[in-house]
Amino acid sequence: MRIQRIVSLACAALITFSSVLLAQTRTGSEKAAHTGDLTGVWYPSSVNTFNFIWTDPQGQRLDILPLTSWGEEKFRANHPIGDEYTALTSNDPNFSCLPPGLPNIYTHAYPVEILQVAGRAIMFFEYGHFVRQIFTDGRDHPKDANPTWMGDSIGRWEGNTLVVDSTGFNDKTWLDVSGHPHSEALHMVERMRRVDHDTLMIDITIDDSQAYAMPLKTQRKYILKPGWNIMEFICEDNQVGFNDFEKKVGAPGTKASEVTVGPRTSHAIAGDWKGTIALADGRSFPATAIFSAASTGTITVADPSGPLTYQFQNLAVSASGAVTASTLEGTNFLGKLSQDGKQISGDIILANGTGHKISMSRP
């Protein structure tokens, strides 16, 4: 009887001790697993979606980046699409369907899905279906690794902010659509945080002493899109259509605004228009346009994440009804006016190569 009591007490003590250990283990695991939640499909909604607004480390805007002599030489050799070059004459890696790299991929108007699994945060980009792995298991960057298009990314959580450190890039990509270069010494740090349930902010710091005289900063804003899925995107398919558009616009090096349009002017379409725009990924939004007789026009897209506005100049209509215009940022508009003058359909081609279809009619 006494032996049974001793055994019972020992078992009770063991159970109590095990419970304490289990509680400590659970507490430790729960604490270690406490991270922010960045999961979801996110759509870009920055003030300047298709390029970056760069600042110095103190936050002062930089209209001209502080290139080193090495960086300046590389920059002069790059030919971004815009006033002088089209997709047919630009040497932007994007137009060869090569990976845009980081941070350039953030300037593409396509959604990205963030997935969080044990030891990793995964960014699945709709553009090109590129996958970026951010390892959060405490590892360091690999030593003497071969440079890659998307680099090597490791992350750590500071509260609800994911701090991402990326190195190991090759020098074949540009920082942005303006053609700013970088070297293989590029070091990028991002701070990704959910400022509210529907808004993701990414603060970006670029440090590349071979190309720039000081670190550079910029920021991206994304809006949560519940119910969205990442759609199929095949760069080669889109590129064929875009090159066909460029050939229609004119010879290599010719802008839409320079195409001969004949005797008619923008008087033929002056006034208000309403319609829809179909983005390259298949989604559609309402659009409105105001064209003036002074060869200017504005097209506004009612994107739920924030309105998009294109300010067109050199607006002209040919005798056959071809509508052409361009923006200072390098966006081209090529449309067709119906015979009765009541409908316009055409393409809006952004400076980064993204193409949208638009259809409008007079109210």
Secondary structure, 3 states (H helix, E strand, C coil): CHHHHHHHHHHHHHHHHHHHHHHHHHHHHHHHHCCCCCCEEEEECCCCCCCCCCECCCCCECCCCCECHHHHHHHHHCCCCCCCCCCCCCCCHHHHCCCCCCCHHHHCCCCEEEEEECCEEEEEECHHHCEEEEECCCCCCCCCCCCECCCEEEEEEECCEEEEEEECECCCCCCCCCCCCCCCCCEEEEEEEEEECCEEEEEEEEECCCCECCCEEEEEEEEECCCCCCCCCCHHHHHHHHHHHHHHHCCCCCCHHHCCCCCCCHHHHCEEEEEEEECCCCCEEEEEEEECCCCCEEEEECCCCCCEEEEEEEEEECCCCEEEEECCCCCEEEEEECCCCCEEEEEEECCCCCEEEEEEECC
